[in-house]
Amino acid sequence: MEKNRIDIDRIAALSNLELSETHRQSLEKDFDSIVEFVGELQRVDTAETAVTSQVTDLENVFRADDVVPFPHHRTIVEGSGRRHEDLFKVPGVFSDEGPHGD
């Protein structure tokens, strides 16, 4: 039990948590249960079990990105107050220039 207390105190310190004695004792019991369960899992014979990396059979539902020309690009850029050729002109990330070029 002493080792669990040290582990819980260390985890609480790393997590920047302050634990009351009651909460710490509750966590010690939970920690003991978890360690015991992991011990049970280690005794399970998995020699005949195939390696599994995905169990839900879910597939990626996102479509592929297709680049398609936007028909109103030039109209939108021309309506911008600041532009360079057919591009929007924006302030540099590290410049002192304000958001409106001032």
C-alpha positions as CSV (number, residue, x, y, z in Angstrom):
1,M,0.0,0.0,0.0
2,E,2.9,2.4,0.7
3,K,4.1,2.2,-2.9
4,N,0.6,3.1,-4.1
5,R,0.6,6.2,-1.8
6,I,3.9,7.3,-3.3
7,D,2.6,6.8,-6.8
8,I,-0.6,8.7,-6.1
9,D,1.3,11.6,-4.5
10,R,3.6,11.7,-7.5
11,I,0.7,11.7,-10.0
12,A,-1.1,14.4,-8.0
13,A,2.1,16.5,-7.9
14,L,2.6,16.1,-11.7
15,S,-1.0,16.9,-12.3
16,N,-0.8,19.9,-10.0
17,L,-3.7,18.5,-7.8
18,E,-4.2,18.9,-4.1
19,L,-5.8,15.8,-2.7
20,S,-7.5,15.5,0.6
21,E,-6.7,12.4,2.7
22,T,-10.1,11.0,2.0
23,H,-9.7,11.4,-1.7
24,R,-6.2,10.0,-1.6
25,Q,-7.4,6.9,0.2
26,S,-10.2,6.5,-2.4
27,L,-7.7,6.7,-5.1
28,E,-5.4,4.1,-3.4
29,K,-8.3,1.7,-3.5
30,D,-9.0,2.5,-7.2
31,F,-5.3,2.1,-7.9
32,D,-5.2,-1.3,-6.2
33,S,-8.2,-2.5,-8.3
34,I,-6.6,-1.3,-11.5
35,V,-3.3,-3.0,-10.7
36,E,-5.1,-6.2,-9.7
37,F,-7.1,-6.1,-13.0
38,V,-4.0,-5.6,-15.1
39,G,-2.5,-8.6,-13.3
40,E,-5.5,-10.7,-14.3
41,L,-5.1,-9.6,-17.9
42,Q,-1.5,-10.6,-17.9
43,R,-2.5,-14.2,-17.0
44,V,-4.8,-14.5,-20.0
45,D,-3.4,-16.8,-22.7
46,T,-3.2,-14.8,-25.9
47,A,-0.9,-17.1,-27.9
48,E,-3.7,-18.0,-30.4
49,T,-5.1,-14.5,-30.6
50,A,-4.5,-12.5,-33.8
51,V,-3.1,-9.0,-33.5
52,T,-5.8,-6.4,-33.7
53,S,-5.3,-2.7,-34.4
54,Q,-8.9,-1.7,-35.2
55,V,-12.1,-3.4,-33.9
56,T,-15.0,-1.2,-35.0
57,D,-14.8,-1.7,-38.8
58,L,-15.2,2.1,-39.2
59,E,-14.0,3.6,-42.4
60,N,-12.9,7.2,-43.2
61,V,-16.0,9.0,-44.2
62,F,-14.3,12.1,-45.5
63,R,-14.2,12.8,-49.2
64,A,-11.0,13.3,-51.1
65,D,-10.0,16.9,-51.6
66,D,-10.7,18.0,-55.2
67,V,-9.3,21.3,-56.4
68,V,-12.0,23.1,-58.3
69,P,-11.7,26.6,-59.8
70,F,-13.9,29.2,-58.0
71,P,-15.7,31.2,-60.7
72,H,-16.0,34.4,-58.7
73,H,-12.4,34.6,-57.5
74,R,-11.4,37.7,-59.5
75,T,-14.6,39.5,-58.6
76,I,-14.0,39.0,-54.9
77,V,-10.3,40.0,-55.1
78,E,-11.1,43.1,-57.1
79,G,-13.6,44.1,-54.3
80,S,-10.8,44.0,-51.8
81,G,-9.1,47.3,-50.8
82,R,-5.7,45.7,-50.8
83,R,-4.5,43.3,-53.4
84,H,-1.5,42.2,-55.4
85,E,-2.4,41.0,-58.9
86,D,-5.1,38.4,-58.3
87,L,-4.3,37.8,-54.7
88,F,-5.5,39.3,-51.4
89,K,-2.7,41.4,-49.7
90,V,-2.6,41.0,-46.0
91,P,-0.2,42.3,-43.3
92,G,2.8,40.2,-42.5
93,V,2.6,38.1,-39.4
94,F,5.7,39.6,-37.9
95,S,5.3,43.1,-39.3
96,D,4.3,46.3,-37.4
97,E,1.7,47.0,-40.1
98,G,-1.8,47.3,-38.8
99,P,-4.7,45.1,-40.1
100,H,-5.7,47.9,-42.5
101,G,-2.3,48.7,-43.8
102,D,-1.7,51.6,-41.4
